[in-house]
Amino acid sequence: MPSMIEDLLDPKALPDPTGAVKLLQERIAAGRKDIPAEIVLKGGKVVNVFTGCIRECDVAVHRGLVVGLGSDYRGEEEVDV
């Protein structure tokens, strides 16, 4: 079973440029909270590796990438962490 990273790097995953543009538009919409993300991890703690600060927030993931950190994200699947 290929990993999520391998899926993202697979040239067959996006056979045409319009597919890549549509995917980017979808991810941006999820990050802006215009559409629900695929999964939202609720109430987690995120570490800023540059400052060492720990922030409690939701993490929105859409089509294999983190698209947002914060609150009030909606998801097709929501998991309390």
Secondary structure, 3 states (H helix, E strand, C coil): CCCHHHHHHCHHHCCCHHHHHHHHHHHHHHHCCCCCEEEEEEEEEEECCCCCCEEEEEEEEECCEEEEEECCCCEEEEEEC
